[in-house]
Amino acid sequence: MATLSVLPEHTDGFDLVSLGALVIRLDPGVVPFAYATNLALHVSGGEFNVAANLSRAFGQKTAVVSAMVDYPLGQKIESEVRKMGVTGIYKRFEHDGVRGPNMATVYSDRGQGLRAPVVFYNRSNEAAALLDEHSFDWEAIFANKVRWFHCGGIFAALSENIPTLIIDAMKQAKKAGAIVSFDLNYREKLFRSIAKEGEVPQEVAQKILSSIVEHVDVLIGNEEDMQMGLGLKGPEVATHGKLDPSSFFAMQSTVSERFPNIKAVATTMREVNSTNRHDWSAVLWYDGKAYTAPTCSLDVYDRVGGGDGFASGLIYGFLAGKTPEESLRLGWAHGALLTSFPGDTTMATLAQVEALAQGSSARIQR
């Protein structure tokens, strides 16, 4: 694997541009939905989460490219994007007042103890699924320097149009000198929704995701994602503990052989002891070397967004010229902190992230 060549900072461009769907997440807390009387509303979307985290916690200049519907939920989302310091670049859609197009809704309770969280969706007539390769002027978006471009596998599964849109954006990003990252996030249910009659959803996913990953520098995903989503051969995942990095590292020669463009692969590792108690670590394969973050125990308030928290800390490390080990620790620390906050995006400060990455504890700060 070759090393990353990150562009220097620019005052007239973005540190990161992400492409993905913006969603509303409704959260009844620890109460199951069937018994809920109050819902918290969070603005989310994996790609937005990364851009928002990099802006809010790490002081980076970021943008999200997405679909936007001109109705009250869209206005709420736009307001939150602005509040997080992220520039919104939108393909706009009018709502017909009845059926849409809509901003997607994710329903997610937090669970408690031995009761697991429950997540379900309404992505019916989603505006983001209507995007295609003609929706954005990528030359204009990348006219001013962009240092990093990020996207993810859930967005890739929304419709048949989206993979071409992603690949076109990645090609333009590479042409502009940006590093390209992709979070695999393999979800068979989503690929089943776009598979044609007679097609095997996993084979559809492997074809689509492999065509995208051919344009990627930094891949975020565990060994199961790589086996199921990319069709790569590797060790039997179930035979290893959740915090054992050996199967992840054992796959990296296969990744390098199949995708020689990949320069780094990273993922979180999580052992769920209960809904509120997780053991947490992370791993990075970079330039032929293996890096492992410490293992810590998390008292989890809300686990949603922890993976995006890891990705944003890792990306910040590379953007800031940190060593691979430092970058991994920043991702590990920020992902851990993010699980202590409500919602999907960060409330951490850079000082808190750096302190945890360097080994601080939760002792009271006076």
PyMOL commands that set and color helices and strands:
alter all, ss='L'
color gray80, all
select helices_A, chain A and resi 33-35+46-56+72-83+127-130+138-141+153-156+162-175+188-194+201-213+223-230+237-239+246-250+252-258+306-319+324-338+350-357
alter helices_A, ss='H'
color red, helices_A
select strands_A, chain A and resi 16-19+23-27+40-44+62-70+86-94+104-109+118-122+148-152+179-183+218-220+264-274+277-286+289-292+296-299
alter strands_A, ss='S'
color yellow, strands_A
deselect
rebuild
show_as cartoon
